[in-house]
Amino acid sequence: MVNRILGTTDGSPASNRAIDLAAHMTIKHDASLYLLNVIRDMQLPPELKKMAKVEKIGSARQDVLEFVAEKILGDAERRAKRKGVKAVRKATGQGDPATAIAKYAQRNKIDLIVMGTRGLGGIKSMLMGSVSRKVANACNVNLLIVR
């Protein structure tokens, strides 16, 4: 039985499709929907710095990353609610996305993780690795990958 569904999101088109499917499955299974965005330890792209300046966020890197994470989660929550989901639990993780997703799923007794993939080709995926592949290897939770 599927009681707790975790939709992971980074704001990409693939993760938006994953959130749509997670919302549909949440309603179909009368389950609880959890949303997670993981803040990677990375350099900020110029676009995010510009967005932060417009929103009058301080120049502290962590403040900008947290602002972006909240924006992504808010968009995902609105997306799920438009599909008919009544309540959503949102969270932000830190660090390596696959590790953060696996730990969150275990801590919250998640039954199904729904996540998008950019669909890198075979060689690129093997060389760079993929978050979805790492999540599949890191936890014992069912994983649905959306393209």
C-alpha positions in Angstrom: 0.0 0.0 0.0 1.2 3.5 -0.8 0.5 5.9 2.1 3.4 8.4 1.9 4.6 9.8 -1.5 7.7 11.9 -1.8 7.9 14.2 -4.8 11.4 15.7 -5.3 11.8 18.9 -7.2 14.5 21.2 -8.5 12.1 23.3 -10.6 13.1 21.6 -13.9 10.5 20.5 -16.4 11.2 16.8 -15.6 10.6 17.5 -11.9 7.4 19.4 -12.7 6.1 16.3 -14.5 7.1 14.2 -11.5 5.2 16.5 -9.1 2.1 16.2 -11.4 2.3 12.4 -11.3 3.0 12.4 -7.6 -0.1 14.6 -7.0 -2.2 12.3 -9.2 -1.0 9.2 -7.3 -1.5 10.9 -3.9 -5.2 11.4 -4.8 -5.7 8.0 -6.3 -4.2 6.2 -3.3 -5.6 8.7 -0.7 -1.9 9.1 0.5 0.1 12.0 2.0 2.3 14.1 -0.3 5.7 15.2 0.8 7.8 17.6 -1.3 11.5 18.0 -1.0 14.1 20.3 -2.6 17.7 19.8 -1.9 20.1 22.7 -1.8 23.3 21.6 -3.3 26.6 23.0 -2.2 27.4 24.9 -5.4 28.2 28.3 -6.9 25.3 30.5 -7.7 24.5 31.1 -11.3 24.3 34.8 -12.3 20.5 34.5 -12.9 19.9 33.5 -9.3 22.1 36.3 -8.0 20.0 38.8 -10.2 16.7 37.3 -8.9 18.0 37.7 -5.3 18.9 41.3 -5.9 15.5 42.1 -7.4 13.8 40.4 -4.3 16.1 42.4 -2.0 17.7 39.4 -0.5 21.1 39.9 1.2 24.2 38.8 -0.7 24.8 35.8 1.7 24.9 32.8 -0.5 22.9 30.6 1.8 20.1 33.2 2.0 19.8 33.1 -1.8 19.8 29.3 -2.0 17.2 29.1 0.7 15.0 31.7 -1.1 15.3 29.8 -4.3 14.4 26.5 -2.5 11.3 28.0 -1.0 10.2 29.4 -4.3 10.7 26.0 -6.0 8.8 24.3 -3.2 6.0 26.9 -3.3 5.6 26.4 -7.0 5.5 22.6 -6.6 2.9 22.9 -3.8 0.6 25.1 -6.0 1.0 22.6 -8.8 0.0 19.7 -6.5 -3.0 21.7 -5.1 -4.2 22.6 -8.6 -4.3 18.8 -9.2 -6.5 18.4 -6.1 -4.1 17.5 -3.3 -5.5 19.0 -0.1 -2.3 19.1 2.1 1.4 19.0 1.4 4.4 18.7 3.6 7.4 20.7 2.3 11.0 20.3 3.3 14.4 21.5 2.2 17.5 19.3 2.4 21.2 20.2 2.2 24.2 18.7 0.4 24.3 15.8 -2.0 20.8 15.4 -3.4 20.8 11.6 -3.6 21.9 11.2 0.0 19.5 13.9 1.3 16.6 12.3 -0.6 17.4 8.8 0.7 17.8 10.0 4.3 14.6 12.0 4.1 12.6 9.1 2.7 13.9 6.8 5.5 13.2 9.4 8.3 9.7 10.0 7.1 8.8 6.3 6.3 8.1 7.2 2.6 6.6 4.4 0.5 7.3 5.8 -2.9 9.7 8.5 -4.3 8.6 10.2 -7.5 11.4 12.1 -9.2 12.2 13.5 -12.6 15.3 12.8 -14.7 17.0 14.9 -17.4 17.6 11.7 -19.3 21.3 12.1 -20.0 22.6 9.7 -22.6 24.2 6.4 -21.5 27.8 7.6 -21.6 27.2 11.0 -19.9 25.0 9.3 -17.2 27.8 6.7 -16.5 30.5 9.3 -16.3 28.6 12.0 -14.4 26.2 9.7 -12.5 22.6 10.6 -12.0 20.7 11.6 -8.9 17.9 9.0 -9.7 20.5 6.2 -10.1 22.2 7.2 -6.8 18.8 7.3 -5.0 17.9 3.9 -6.3 21.2 2.5 -4.9 21.0 4.5 -1.6 17.6 3.4 -0.3 15.1 0.6 -0.1 12.1 2.7 -1.1 10.2 2.2 -4.4 11.3 4.8 -6.9 9.4 6.1 -9.9 11.5 8.0 -12.4 9.6 10.4 -14.7 11.1 11.6 -18.0 
